[in-house]
């Protein structure tokens, strides 16, 4: 984990799935961050992005975003 903004790495689909699984188990953002090698704020921000996308559909495909399909 680094605070250097030049070392930002994108979230992979696998990491996002793992993030959501850990969150569903009731883990905190700090605990999830330690498991995934991310900061607490990175985890929190990603969870917020998912929350905003909930119920939205892709303008391109017309389908629900993959992380909310279930």
CHARMM-style PDB file with segment names, atoms N, HN, CA, C and O in Angstrom:
ATOM      1  N   UNK     1       0.845  -1.172   0.000  1.00  0.00      PROA
ATOM      2  CA  UNK     1       0.000   0.000   0.000  1.00  0.00      PROA
ATOM      3  C   UNK     1       0.890   1.235   0.000  1.00  0.00      PROA
ATOM      4  O   UNK     1       1.872   1.321   0.738  1.00  0.00      PROA
ATOM      5  N   UNK     2       0.533   2.150  -0.816  1.00  0.00      PROA
ATOM      6  HN  UNK     2      -0.264   2.081  -1.416  1.00  0.00      PROA
ATOM      7  CA  UNK     2       1.334   3.352  -0.951  1.00  0.00      PROA
ATOM      8  C   UNK     2       0.420   4.556  -1.056  1.00  0.00      PROA
ATOM      9  O   UNK     2      -0.688   4.469  -1.584  1.00  0.00      PROA
ATOM     10  N   UNK     3       0.896   5.673  -0.550  1.00  0.00      PROA
ATOM     11  HN  UNK     3       1.797   5.744  -0.121  1.00  0.00      PROA
ATOM     12  CA  UNK     3       0.157   6.917  -0.688  1.00  0.00      PROA
ATOM     13  C   UNK     3       0.614   7.699  -1.907  1.00  0.00      PROA
ATOM     14  O   UNK     3       0.126   8.802  -2.152  1.00  0.00      PROA
ATOM     15  N   UNK     4       1.543   7.142  -2.675  1.00  0.00      PROA
ATOM     16  HN  UNK     4       1.939   6.246  -2.476  1.00  0.00      PROA
ATOM     17  CA  UNK     4       2.068   7.806  -3.852  1.00  0.00      PROA
ATOM     18  C   UNK     4       1.060   7.683  -4.991  1.00  0.00      PROA
ATOM     19  O   UNK     4       0.805   6.582  -5.479  1.00  0.00      PROA
ATOM     20  N   UNK     5       0.488   8.805  -5.415  1.00  0.00      PROA
ATOM     21  HN  UNK     5       0.694   9.699  -5.019  1.00  0.00      PROA
ATOM     22  CA  UNK     5      -0.548   8.787  -6.451  1.00  0.00      PROA
ATOM     23  C   UNK     5      -0.014   8.295  -7.793  1.00  0.00      PROA
ATOM     24  O   UNK     5      -0.799   7.934  -8.670  1.00  0.00      PROA
ATOM     25  N   UNK     6       1.298   8.273  -7.967  1.00  0.00      PROA
ATOM     26  HN  UNK     6       1.936   8.566  -7.255  1.00  0.00      PROA
ATOM     27  CA  UNK     6       1.866   7.767  -9.204  1.00  0.00      PROA
ATOM     28  C   UNK     6       1.816   6.243  -9.263  1.00  0.00      PROA
ATOM     29  O   UNK     6       2.016   5.658 -10.327  1.00  0.00      PROA
ATOM     30  N   UNK     7       1.551   5.601  -8.139  1.00  0.00      PROA
ATOM     31  HN  UNK     7       1.388   6.076  -7.274  1.00  0.00      PROA
ATOM     32  CA  UNK     7       1.529   4.147  -8.079  1.00  0.00      PROA
ATOM     33  C   UNK     7       0.103   3.599  -8.065  1.00  0.00      PROA
ATOM     34  O   UNK     7      -0.124   2.489  -7.583  1.00  0.00      PROA
ATOM     35  N   UNK     8      -0.845   4.348  -8.577  1.00  0.00      PROA
ATOM     36  HN  UNK     8      -0.661   5.250  -8.968  1.00  0.00      PROA
ATOM     37  CA  UNK     8      -2.221   3.897  -8.615  1.00  0.00      PROA
ATOM     38  C   UNK     8      -2.341   2.757  -9.618  1.00  0.00      PROA
ATOM     39  O   UNK     8      -1.844   2.847 -10.741  1.00  0.00      PROA
ATOM     40  N   UNK     9      -3.004   1.686  -9.201  1.00  0.00      PROA
ATOM     41  HN  UNK     9      -3.408   1.613  -8.289  1.00  0.00      PROA
ATOM     42  CA  UNK     9      -3.225   0.582 -10.126  1.00  0.00      PROA
ATOM     43  C   UNK     9      -4.725   0.332 -10.237  1.00  0.00      PROA
ATOM     44  O   UNK     9      -5.451   0.413  -9.246  1.00  0.00      PROA
ATOM     45  N   UNK    10      -5.175   0.034 -11.425  1.00  0.00      PROA
ATOM     46  HN  UNK    10      -4.585  -0.032 -12.230  1.00  0.00      PROA
ATOM     47  CA  UNK    10      -6.614  -0.178 -11.620  1.00  0.00      PROA
ATOM     48  C   UNK    10      -7.092  -1.440 -10.913  1.00  0.00      PROA
ATOM     49  O   UNK    10      -6.311  -2.353 -10.642  1.00  0.00      PROA
ATOM     50  N   UNK    11      -8.376  -1.473 -10.623  1.00  0.00      PROA
ATOM     51  HN  UNK    11      -9.009  -0.731 -10.843  1.00  0.00      PROA
ATOM     52  CA  UNK    11      -8.995  -2.638 -10.006  1.00  0.00      PROA
ATOM     53  C   UNK    11      -9.300  -3.662 -11.094  1.00  0.00      PROA
ATOM     54  O   UNK    11      -9.878  -3.322 -12.126  1.00  0.00      PROA
ATOM     55  N   UNK    12      -8.917  -4.900 -10.867  1.00  0.00      PROA
ATOM     56  HN  UNK    12      -8.447  -5.176 -10.028  1.00  0.00      PROA
ATOM     57  CA  UNK    12      -9.271  -5.967 -11.793  1.00  0.00      PROA
ATOM     58  C   UNK    12     -10.667  -6.482 -11.443  1.00  0.00      PROA
ATOM     59  O   UNK    12     -11.170  -6.244 -10.345  1.00  0.00      PROA
ATOM     60  N   UNK    13     -11.278  -7.182 -12.375  1.00  0.00      PROA
ATOM     61  HN  UNK    13     -10.869  -7.376 -13.268  1.00  0.00      PROA
ATOM     62  CA  UNK    13     -12.596  -7.765 -12.127  1.00  0.00      PROA
ATOM     63  C   UNK    13     -12.537  -8.760 -10.973  1.00  0.00      PROA
ATOM     64  O   UNK    13     -13.478  -8.859 -10.186  1.00  0.00      PROA
ATOM     65  N   UNK    14     -11.433  -9.495 -10.873  1.00  0.00      PROA
ATOM     66  HN  UNK    14     -10.668  -9.414 -11.512  1.00  0.00      PROA
ATOM     67  CA  UNK    14     -11.275 -10.470  -9.793  1.00  0.00      PROA
ATOM     68  C   UNK    14     -11.179  -9.773  -8.438  1.00  0.00      PROA
ATOM     69  O   UNK    14     -11.767 -10.224  -7.455  1.00  0.00      PROA
ATOM     70  N   UNK    15     -10.429  -8.662  -8.397  1.00  0.00      PROA
ATOM     71  HN  UNK    15      -9.952  -8.295  -9.196  1.00  0.00      PROA
ATOM     72  CA  UNK    15     -10.312  -7.900  -7.148  1.00  0.00      PROA
ATOM     73  C   UNK    15     -11.667  -7.334  -6.727  1.00  0.00      PROA
ATOM     74  O   UNK    15     -12.017  -7.346  -5.547  1.00  0.00      PROA
ATOM     75  N   UNK    16     -12.419  -6.839  -7.704  1.00  0.00      PROA
ATOM     76  HN  UNK    16     -12.134  -6.830  -8.662  1.00  0.00      PROA
ATOM     77  CA  UNK    16     -13.731  -6.285  -7.393  1.00  0.00      PROA
ATOM     78  C   UNK    16     -14.659  -7.363  -6.839  1.00  0.00      PROA
ATOM     79  O   UNK    16     -15.403  -7.116  -5.890  1.00  0.00      PROA
ATOM     80  N   UNK    17     -14.616  -8.552  -7.427  1.00  0.00      PROA
ATOM     81  HN  UNK    17     -14.012  -8.753  -8.198  1.00  0.00      PROA
ATOM     82  CA  UNK    17     -15.446  -9.654  -6.941  1.00  0.00      PROA
ATOM     83  C   UNK    17     -15.035 -10.048  -5.531  1.00  0.00      PROA
ATOM     84  O   UNK    17     -15.884 -10.307  -4.678  1.00  0.00      PROA
ATOM     85  N   UNK    18     -13.723 -10.091  -5.289  1.00  0.00      PROA
ATOM     86  HN  UNK    18     -13.034  -9.880  -5.982  1.00  0.00      PROA
ATOM     87  CA  UNK    18     -13.205 -10.418  -3.955  1.00  0.00      PROA
ATOM     88  C   UNK    18     -13.611  -9.339  -2.954  1.00  0.00      PROA
ATOM     89  O   UNK    18     -14.004  -9.649  -1.829  1.00  0.00      PROA
ATOM     90  N   UNK    19     -13.518  -8.087  -3.357  1.00  0.00      PROA
ATOM     91  HN  UNK    19     -13.199  -7.835  -4.271  1.00  0.00      PROA
ATOM     92  CA  UNK    19     -13.923  -6.965  -2.514  1.00  0.00      PROA
ATOM     93  C   UNK    19     -15.373  -7.116  -2.080  1.00  0.00      PROA
ATOM     94  O   UNK    19     -15.683  -6.995  -0.894  1.00  0.00      PROA
ATOM     95  N   UNK    20     -16.258  -7.377  -3.025  1.00  0.00      PROA
ATOM     96  HN  UNK    20     -16.006  -7.475  -3.988  1.00  0.00      PROA
ATOM     97  CA  UNK    20     -17.675  -7.504  -2.708  1.00  0.00      PROA
ATOM     98  C   UNK    20     -17.957  -8.717  -1.830  1.00  0.00      PROA
ATOM     99  O   UNK    20     -18.815  -8.665  -0.949  1.00  0.00      PROA
ATOM    100  N   UNK    21     -17.233  -9.809  -2.070  1.00  0.00      PROA
ATOM    101  HN  UNK    21     -16.536  -9.852  -2.785  1.00  0.00      PROA
ATOM    102  CA  UNK    21     -17.414 -11.008  -1.246  1.00  0.00      PROA
ATOM    103  C   UNK    21     -16.992 -10.744   0.192  1.00  0.00      PROA
ATOM    104  O   UNK    21     -17.689 -11.141   1.126  1.00  0.00      PROA
ATOM    105  N   UNK    22     -15.857 -10.079   0.377  1.00  0.00      PROA
ATOM    106  HN  UNK    22     -15.290  -9.757  -0.382  1.00  0.00      PROA
ATOM    107  CA  UNK    22     -15.379  -9.764   1.728  1.00  0.00      PROA
ATOM    108  C   UNK    22     -16.322  -8.787   2.418  1.00  0.00      PROA
ATOM    109  O   UNK    22     -16.586  -8.908   3.614  1.00  0.00      PROA
ATOM    110  N   UNK    23     -16.826  -7.823   1.663  1.00  0.00      PROA
ATOM    111  HN  UNK    23     -16.612  -7.724   0.691  1.00  0.00      PROA
ATOM    112  CA  UNK    23     -17.757  -6.851   2.230  1.00  0.00      PROA
ATOM    113  C   UNK    23     -19.051  -7.549   2.668  1.00  0.00      PROA
ATOM    114  O   UNK    23     -19.602  -7.243   3.725  1.00  0.00      PROA
ATOM    115  N   UNK    24     -19.527  -8.483   1.848  1.00  0.00      PROA
ATOM    116  HN  UNK    24     -19.080  -8.731   0.988  1.00  0.00      PROA
ATOM    117  CA  UNK    24     -20.744  -9.230   2.188  1.00  0.00      PROA
ATOM    118  C   UNK    24     -20.557 -10.073   3.445  1.00  0.00      PROA
ATOM    119  O   UNK    24     -21.525 -10.373   4.143  1.00  0.00      PROA
ATOM    120  N   UNK    25     -19.312 -10.454   3.734  1.00  0.00      PROA
ATOM    121  HN  UNK    25     -18.525 -10.210   3.167  1.00  0.00      PROA
ATOM    122  CA  UNK    25     -19.013 -11.210   4.962  1.00  0.00      PROA
ATOM    123  C   UNK    25     -18.984 -10.323   6.200  1.00  0.00      PROA
ATOM    124  O   UNK    25     -18.892 -10.814   7.325  1.00  0.00      PROA
ATOM    125  N   UNK    26     -19.065  -8.995   5.981  1.00  0.00      PROA
ATOM    126  HN  UNK    26     -19.141  -8.596   5.068  1.00  0.00      PROA
ATOM    127  CA  UNK    26     -19.088  -8.073   7.114  1.00  0.00      PROA
ATOM    128  C   UNK    26     -17.740  -7.492   7.498  1.00  0.00      PROA
ATOM    129  O   UNK    26     -17.606  -6.891   8.564  1.00  0.00      PROA
ATOM    130  N   UNK    27     -16.742  -7.662   6.648  1.00  0.00      PROA
ATOM    131  HN  UNK    27     -16.850  -8.150   5.782  1.00  0.00      PROA
ATOM    132  CA  UNK    27     -15.421  -7.107   6.947  1.00  0.00      PROA
ATOM    133  C   UNK    27     -15.433  -5.597   6.761  1.00  0.00      PROA
ATOM    134  O   UNK    27     -16.188  -5.072   5.943  1.00  0.00      PROA
ATOM    135  N   UNK    28     -14.598  -4.905   7.519  1.00  0.00      PROA
ATOM    136  HN  UNK    28     -13.985  -5.331   8.183  1.00  0.00      PROA
ATOM    137  CA  UNK    28     -14.478  -3.454   7.414  1.00  0.00      PROA
ATOM    138  C   UNK    28     -13.602  -3.088   6.219  1.00  0.00      PROA
ATOM    139  O   UNK    28     -12.894  -3.935   5.673  1.00  0.00      PROA
ATOM    140  N   UNK    29     -13.657  -1.823   5.821  1.00  0.00      PROA
ATOM    141  HN  UNK    29     -14.232  -1.135   6.264  1.00  0.00      PROA
ATOM    142  CA  UNK    29     -12.824  -1.345   4.711  1.00  0.00      PROA
ATOM    143  C   UNK    29     -11.341  -1.515   5.039  1.00  0.00      PROA
ATOM    144  O   UNK    29     -10.548  -1.830   4.152  1.00  0.00      PROA
ATOM    145  N   UNK    30     -10.962  -1.313   6.290  1.00  0.00      PROA
ATOM    146  HN  UNK    30     -11.607  -1.058   7.010  1.00  0.00      PROA
ATOM    147  CA  UNK    30      -9.560  -1.491   6.698  1.00  0.00      PROA
ATOM    148  C   UNK    30      -9.130  -2.941   6.557  1.00  0.00      PROA
ATOM    149  O   UNK    30      -8.044  -3.224   6.053  1.00  0.00      PROA
ATOM    150  N   UNK    31      -9.982  -3.863   7.002  1.00  0.00      PROA
ATOM    151  HN  UNK    31     -10.865  -3.633   7.411  1.00  0.00      PROA
ATOM    152  CA  UNK    31      -9.662  -5.288   6.909  1.00  0.00      PROA
ATOM    153  C   UNK    31      -9.584  -5.741   5.448  1.00  0.00      PROA
ATOM    154  O   UNK    31      -8.691  -6.499   5.068  1.00  0.00      PROA
ATOM    155  N   UNK    32     -10.517  -5.271   4.650  1.00  0.00      PROA
ATOM    156  HN  UNK    32     -11.242  -4.656   4.958  1.00  0.00      PROA
ATOM    157  CA  UNK    32     -10.510  -5.621   3.229  1.00  0.00      PROA
ATOM    158  C   UNK    32      -9.259  -5.065   2.564  1.00  0.00      PROA
ATOM    159  O   UNK    32      -8.613  -5.750   1.772  1.00  0.00      PROA
ATOM    160  N   UNK    33      -8.922  -3.827   2.886  1.00  0.00      PROA
ATOM    161  HN  UNK    33      -9.447  -3.270   3.530  1.00  0.00      PROA
ATOM    162  CA  UNK    33      -7.729  -3.208   2.320  1.00  0.00      PROA
ATOM    163  C   UNK    33      -6.469  -3.982   2.631  1.00  0.00      PROA
ATOM    164  O   UNK    33      -5.605  -4.136   1.767  1.00  0.00      PROA
ATOM    165  N   UNK    34      -6.353  -4.469   3.846  1.00  0.00      PROA
ATOM    166  HN  UNK    34      -7.055  -4.344   4.548  1.00  0.00      PROA
ATOM    167  CA  UNK    34      -5.184  -5.268   4.218  1.00  0.00      PROA
ATOM    168  C   UNK    34      -5.128  -6.547   3.401  1.00  0.00      PROA
ATOM    169  O   UNK    34      -4.052  -6.957   2.964  1.00  0.00      PROA
ATOM    170  N   UNK    35      -6.265  -7.179   3.192  1.00  0.00      PROA
ATOM    171  HN  UNK    35      -7.139  -6.847   3.548  1.00  0.00      PROA
ATOM    172  CA  UNK    35      -6.311  -8.423   2.410  1.00  0.00      PROA
ATOM    173  C   UNK    35      -5.956  -8.200   0.947  1.00  0.00      PROA
ATOM    174  O   UNK    35      -5.286  -9.026   0.327  1.00  0.00      PROA
ATOM    175  N   UNK    36      -6.415  -7.067   0.396  1.00  0.00      PROA
ATOM    176  HN  UNK    36      -6.959  -6.396   0.900  1.00  0.00      PROA
ATOM    177  CA  UNK    36      -6.231  -6.812  -1.034  1.00  0.00      PROA
ATOM    178  C   UNK    36      -5.007  -5.960  -1.356  1.00  0.00      PROA
ATOM    179  O   UNK    36      -4.701  -5.733  -2.527  1.00  0.00      PROA
ATOM    180  N   UNK    37      -4.310  -5.492  -0.332  1.00  0.00      PROA
ATOM    181  HN  UNK    37      -4.559  -5.676   0.619  1.00  0.00      PROA
ATOM    182  CA  UNK    37      -3.153  -4.637  -0.578  1.00  0.00      PROA
ATOM    183  C   UNK    37      -3.549  -3.250  -1.051  1.00  0.00      PROA
ATOM    184  O   UNK    37      -2.843  -2.631  -1.846  1.00  0.00      PROA
ATOM    185  N   UNK    38      -4.681  -2.767  -0.558  1.00  0.00      PROA
ATOM    186  HN  UNK    38      -5.255  -3.270   0.089  1.00  0.00      PROA
ATOM    187  CA  UNK    38      -5.199  -1.444  -0.909  1.00  0.00      PROA
ATOM    188  C   UNK    38      -5.377  -0.626   0.357  1.00  0.00      PROA
ATOM    189  O   UNK    38      -5.399  -1.173   1.460  1.00  0.00      PROA
ATOM    190  N   UNK    39      -5.504   0.664   0.199  1.00  0.00      PROA
ATOM    191  HN  UNK    39      -5.487   1.108  -0.697  1.00  0.00      PROA
ATOM    192  CA  UNK    39      -5.757   1.512   1.363  1.00  0.00      PROA
ATOM    193  C   UNK    39      -7.228   1.424   1.746  1.00  0.00      PROA
ATOM    194  O   UNK    39      -8.068   1.025   0.939  1.00  0.00      PROA
ATOM    195  N   UNK    40      -7.525   1.793   2.959  1.00  0.00      PROA
ATOM    196  HN  UNK    40      -6.843   2.117   3.615  1.00  0.00      PROA
ATOM    197  CA  UNK    40      -8.908   1.836   3.439  1.00  0.00      PROA
ATOM    198  C   UNK    40      -9.728   2.759   2.552  1.00  0.00      PROA
ATOM    199  O   UNK    40     -10.865   2.442   2.203  1.00  0.00      PROA
ATOM    200  N   UNK    41      -9.162   3.889   2.193  1.00  0.00      PROA
ATOM    201  HN  UNK    41      -8.238   4.147   2.477  1.00  0.00      PROA
ATOM    202  CA  UNK    41      -9.881   4.851   1.366  1.00  0.00      PROA
ATOM    203  C   UNK    41     -10.124   4.338  -0.049  1.00  0.00      PROA
ATOM    204  O   UNK    41     -11.155   4.645  -0.647  1.00  0.00      PROA
ATOM    205  N   UNK    42      -9.188   3.561  -0.591  1.00  0.00      PROA
ATOM    206  HN  UNK    42      -8.351   3.311  -0.105  1.00  0.00      PROA
ATOM    207  CA  UNK    42      -9.391   2.971  -1.917  1.00  0.00      PROA
ATOM    208  C   UNK    42     -10.557   1.990  -1.885  1.00  0.00      PROA
ATOM    209  O   UNK    42     -11.379   1.963  -2.801  1.00  0.00      PROA
ATOM    210  N   UNK    43     -10.623   1.194  -0.839  1.00  0.00      PROA
ATOM    211  HN  UNK    43      -9.955   1.216  -0.095  1.00  0.00      PROA
ATOM    212  CA  UNK    43     -11.723   0.232  -0.685  1.00  0.00      PROA
ATOM    213  C   UNK    43     -13.039   0.978  -0.519  1.00  0.00      PROA
ATOM    214  O   UNK    43     -14.026   0.665  -1.184  1.00  0.00      PROA
ATOM    215  N   UNK    44     -13.049   1.952   0.358  1.00  0.00      PROA
ATOM    216  HN  UNK    44     -12.247   2.206   0.899  1.00  0.00      PROA
ATOM    217  CA  UNK    44     -14.263   2.730   0.605  1.00  0.00      PROA
ATOM    218  C   UNK    44     -14.737   3.408  -0.682  1.00  0.00      PROA
ATOM    219  O   UNK    44     -15.929   3.398  -0.986  1.00  0.00      PROA
ATOM    220  N   UNK    45     -13.818   3.988  -1.425  1.00  0.00      PROA
ATOM    221  HN  UNK    45     -12.849   3.996  -1.177  1.00  0.00      PROA
ATOM    222  CA  UNK    45     -14.167   4.660  -2.673  1.00  0.00      PROA
ATOM    223  C   UNK    45     -14.750   3.700  -3.694  1.00  0.00      PROA
ATOM    224  O   UNK    45     -15.702   4.043  -4.395  1.00  0.00      PROA
ATOM    225  N   UNK    46     -14.190   2.504  -3.786  1.00  0.00      PROA
ATOM    226  HN  UNK    46     -13.417   2.226  -3.216  1.00  0.00      PROA
ATOM    227  CA  UNK    46     -14.698   1.527  -4.744  1.00  0.00      PROA
ATOM    228  C   UNK    46     -16.098   1.068  -4.341  1.00  0.00      PROA
ATOM    229  O   UNK    46     -16.969   0.900  -5.194  1.00  0.00      PROA
ATOM    230  N   UNK    47     -16.310   0.868  -3.049  1.00  0.00      PROA
ATOM    231  HN  UNK    47     -15.602   1.005  -2.356  1.00  0.00      PROA
ATOM    232  CA  UNK    47     -17.636   0.487  -2.576  1.00  0.00      PROA
ATOM    233  C   UNK    47     -18.660   1.585  -2.870  1.00  0.00      PROA
ATOM    234  O   UNK    47     -19.800   1.297  -3.235  1.00  0.00      PROA
ATOM    235  N   UNK    48     -18.250   2.830  -2.710  1.00  0.00      PROA
ATOM    236  HN  UNK    48     -17.324   3.064  -2.413  1.00  0.00      PROA
ATOM    237  CA  UNK    48     -19.145   3.955  -3.016  1.00  0.00      PROA
ATOM    238  C   UNK    48     -19.500   3.969  -4.497  1.00  0.00      PROA
ATOM    239  O   UNK    48     -20.646   4.235  -4.860  1.00  0.00      PROA
ATOM    240  N   UNK    49     -18.535   3.686  -5.343  1.00  0.00      PROA
ATOM    241  HN  UNK    49     -17.604   3.470  -5.049  1.00  0.00      PROA
ATOM    242  CA  UNK    49     -18.791   3.662  -6.783  1.00  0.00      PROA
ATOM    243  C   UNK    49     -19.805   2.574  -7.122  1.00  0.00      PROA
ATOM    244  O   UNK    49     -20.703   2.793  -7.935  1.00  0.00      PROA
ATOM    245  N   UNK    50     -19.665   1.396  -6.500  1.00  0.00      PROA
ATOM    246  HN  UNK    50     -18.936   1.217  -5.840  1.00  0.00      PROA
ATOM    247  CA  UNK    50     -20.629   0.321  -6.725  1.00  0.00      PROA
ATOM    248  C   UNK    50     -22.018   0.743  -6.272  1.00  0.00      PROA
ATOM    249  O   UNK    50     -23.009   0.474  -6.950  1.00  0.00      PROA
ATOM    250  N   UNK    51     -22.084   1.397  -5.135  1.00  0.00      PROA
ATOM    251  HN  UNK    51     -21.279   1.616  -4.584  1.00  0.00      PROA
ATOM    252  CA  UNK    51     -23.379   1.831  -4.601  1.00  0.00      PROA
ATOM    253  C   UNK    51     -24.053   2.801  -5.569  1.00  0.00      PROA
ATOM    254  O   UNK    51     -25.266   2.739  -5.768  1.00  0.00      PROA
ATOM    255  N   UNK    52     -23.277   3.689  -6.164  1.00  0.00      PROA
ATOM    256  HN  UNK    52     -22.292   3.740  -6.002  1.00  0.00      PROA
ATOM    257  CA  UNK    52     -23.842   4.656  -7.114  1.00  0.00      PROA
ATOM    258  C   UNK    52     -24.316   3.973  -8.387  1.00  0.00      PROA
ATOM    259  O   UNK    52     -25.265   4.432  -9.022  1.00  0.00      PROA
ATOM    260  N   UNK    53     -23.659   2.877  -8.765  1.00  0.00      PROA
ATOM    261  HN  UNK    53     -22.888   2.504  -8.249  1.00  0.00      PROA
ATOM    262  CA  UNK    53     -24.015   2.184  -9.996  1.00  0.00      PROA
ATOM    263  C   UNK    53     -25.190   1.235  -9.810  1.00  0.00      PROA
ATOM    264  O   UNK    53     -25.755   0.751 -10.791  1.00  0.00      PROA
ATOM    265  N   UNK    54     -25.560   0.968  -8.578  1.00  0.00      PROA
ATOM    266  HN  UNK    54     -25.101   1.362  -7.781  1.00  0.00      PROA
ATOM    267  CA  UNK    54     -26.623   0.003  -8.325  1.00  0.00      PROA
ATOM    268  C   UNK    54     -27.899   0.419  -9.053  1.00  0.00      PROA
ATOM    269  O   UNK    54     -28.367   1.551  -8.930  1.00  0.00      PROA
ATOM    270  N   UNK    55     -28.436  -0.508  -9.798  1.00  0.00      PROA
ATOM    271  HN  UNK    55     -28.056  -1.428  -9.898  1.00  0.00      PROA
ATOM    272  CA  UNK    55     -29.661  -0.243 -10.528  1.00  0.00      PROA
ATOM    273  C   UNK    55     -29.462   0.452 -11.861  1.00  0.00      PROA
ATOM    274  O   UNK    55     -30.423   0.633 -12.608  1.00  0.00      PROA
ATOM    275  N   UNK    56     -28.250   0.842 -12.173  1.00  0.00      PROA
ATOM    276  HN  UNK    56     -27.469   0.695 -11.566  1.00  0.00      PROA
ATOM    277  CA  UNK    56     -27.986   1.502 -13.450  1.00  0.00      PROA
ATOM    278  C   UNK    56     -27.702   0.460 -14.522  1.00  0.00      PROA
ATOM    279  O   UNK    56     -27.252  -0.648 -14.231  1.00  0.00      PROA
ATOM    280  N   UNK    57     -27.967   0.829 -15.733  1.00  0.00      PROA
ATOM    281  HN  UNK    57     -28.332   1.730 -15.969  1.00  0.00      PROA
ATOM    282  CA  UNK    57     -27.680  -0.060 -16.850  1.00  0.00      PROA
ATOM    283  C   UNK    57     -26.687   0.617 -17.784  1.00  0.00      PROA
ATOM    284  O   UNK    57     -26.575   1.842 -17.823  1.00  0.00      PROA
ATOM    285  N   UNK    58     -25.984  -0.196 -18.517  1.00  0.00      PROA
ATOM    286  HN  UNK    58     -26.075  -1.192 -18.486  1.00  0.00      PROA
ATOM    287  CA  UNK    58     -25.007   0.295 -19.480  1.00  0.00      PROA
ATOM    288  C   UNK    58     -25.719   0.984 -20.630  1.00  0.00      PROA
ATOM    289  O   UNK    58     -26.707   0.464 -21.148  1.00  0.00      PROA
ATOM    290  N   UNK    59     -25.228   2.145 -21.032  1.00  0.00      PROA
ATOM    291  HN  UNK    59     -24.425   2.567 -20.611  1.00  0.00      PROA
ATOM    292  CA  UNK    59     -25.801   2.842 -22.187  1.00  0.00      PROA
ATOM    293  C   UNK    59     -25.472   2.109 -23.481  1.00  0.00      PROA
ATOM    294  O   UNK    59     -26.164   2.267 -24.487  1.00  0.00      PROA
ATOM    295  N   UNK    60     -24.415   1.310 -23.448  1.00  0.00      PROA
ATOM    296  HN  UNK    60     -23.853   1.181 -22.631  1.00  0.00      PROA
ATOM    297  CA  UNK    60     -23.986   0.613 -24.660  1.00  0.00      PROA
ATOM    298  C   UNK    60     -24.766  -0.689 -24.856  1.00  0.00      PROA
ATOM    299  O   UNK    60     -25.302  -0.943 -25.935  1.00  0.00      PROA
ATOM    300  N   UNK    61     -24.825  -1.514 -23.800  1.00  0.00      PROA
ATOM    301  HN  UNK    61     -24.390  -1.308 -22.923  1.00  0.00      PROA
ATOM    302  CA  UNK    61     -25.449  -2.828 -23.942  1.00  0.00      PROA
ATOM    303  C   UNK    61     -26.881  -2.881 -23.440  1.00  0.00      PROA
ATOM    304  O   UNK    61     -27.635  -3.777 -23.819  1.00  0.00      PROA
ATOM    305  N   UNK    62     -27.267  -1.934 -22.591  1.00  0.00      PROA
ATOM    306  HN  UNK    62     -26.655  -1.206 -22.283  1.00  0.00      PROA
ATOM    307  CA  UNK    62     -28.599  -1.964 -22.012  1.00  0.00      PROA
ATOM    308  C   UNK    62     -28.748  -2.954 -20.877  1.00  0.00      PROA
ATOM    309  O   UNK    62     -29.858  -3.191 -20.401  1.00  0.00      PROA
ATOM    310  N   UNK    63     -27.645  -3.533 -20.439  1.00  0.00      PROA
ATOM    311  HN  UNK    63     -26.743  -3.341 -20.826  1.00  0.00      PROA
ATOM    312  CA  UNK    63     -27.676  -4.527 -19.368  1.00  0.00      PROA
ATOM    313  C   UNK    63     -27.229  -3.910 -18.053  1.00  0.00      PROA
ATOM    314  O   UNK    63     -26.560  -2.877 -18.025  1.00  0.00      PROA
ATOM    315  N   UNK    64     -27.615  -4.567 -16.963  1.00  0.00      PROA
ATOM    316  HN  UNK    64     -28.159  -5.406 -16.986  1.00  0.00      PROA
ATOM    317  CA  UNK    64     -27.196  -4.143 -15.632  1.00  0.00      PROA
ATOM    318  C   UNK    64     -25.701  -4.341 -15.530  1.00  0.00      PROA
ATOM    319  O   UNK    64     -25.170  -5.315 -16.064  1.00  0.00      PROA
ATOM    320  N   UNK    65     -25.001  -3.424 -14.845  1.00  0.00      PROA
ATOM    321  HN  UNK    65     -25.433  -2.633 -14.411  1.00  0.00      PROA
ATOM    322  CA  UNK    65     -23.567  -3.555 -14.661  1.00  0.00      PROA
ATOM    323  C   UNK    65     -23.230  -4.901 -14.028  1.00  0.00      PROA
ATOM    324  O   UNK    65     -23.952  -5.374 -13.151  1.00  0.00      PROA
ATOM    325  N   UNK    66     -22.138  -5.517 -14.468  1.00  0.00      PROA
ATOM    326  HN  UNK    66     -21.551  -5.133 -15.181  1.00  0.00      PROA
ATOM    327  CA  UNK    66     -21.778  -6.878 -14.079  1.00  0.00      PROA
ATOM    328  C   UNK    66     -21.705  -7.083 -12.568  1.00  0.00      PROA
ATOM    329  O   UNK    66     -22.117  -8.131 -12.071  1.00  0.00      PROA
ATOM    330  N   UNK    67     -21.191  -6.106 -11.835  1.00  0.00      PROA
ATOM    331  HN  UNK    67     -20.857  -5.255 -12.239  1.00  0.00      PROA
ATOM    332  CA  UNK    67     -21.024  -6.283 -10.399  1.00  0.00      PROA
ATOM    333  C   UNK    67     -22.361  -6.331  -9.663  1.00  0.00      PROA
ATOM    334  O   UNK    67     -22.405  -6.728  -8.498  1.00  0.00      PROA
ATOM    335  N   UNK    68     -23.448  -5.936 -10.321  1.00  0.00      PROA
ATOM    336  HN  UNK    68     -23.412  -5.614 -11.267  1.00  0.00      PROA
ATOM    337  CA  UNK    68     -24.765  -5.969  -9.659  1.00  0.00      PROA
ATOM    338  C   UNK    68     -25.654  -7.066 -10.214  1.00  0.00      PROA
ATOM    339  O   UNK    68     -26.759  -7.287  -9.718  1.00  0.00      PROA
ATOM    340  N   UNK    69     -25.182  -7.744 -11.228  1.00  0.00      PROA
ATOM    341  HN  UNK    69     -24.285  -7.565 -11.631  1.00  0.00      PROA
ATOM    342  CA  UNK    69     -25.977  -8.858 -11.774  1.00  0.00      PROA
ATOM    343  C   UNK    69     -25.899 -10.011 -10.803  1.00  0.00      PROA
ATOM    344  O   UNK    69     -24.837 -10.269 -10.236  1.00  0.00      PROA
ATOM    345  N   UNK    70     -26.966 -10.689 -10.606  1.00  0.00      PROA
ATOM    346  HN  UNK    70     -27.828 -10.479 -11.067  1.00  0.00      PROA
ATOM    347  CA  UNK    70     -26.864 -11.796  -9.680  1.00  0.00      PROA
ATOM    348  C   UNK    70     -27.980 -12.653  -9.736  1.00  0.00      PROA
ATOM    349  OT1 UNK    70     -28.037 -13.642  -9.005  1.00  0.00      PROA
TER     350      UNK     70
END
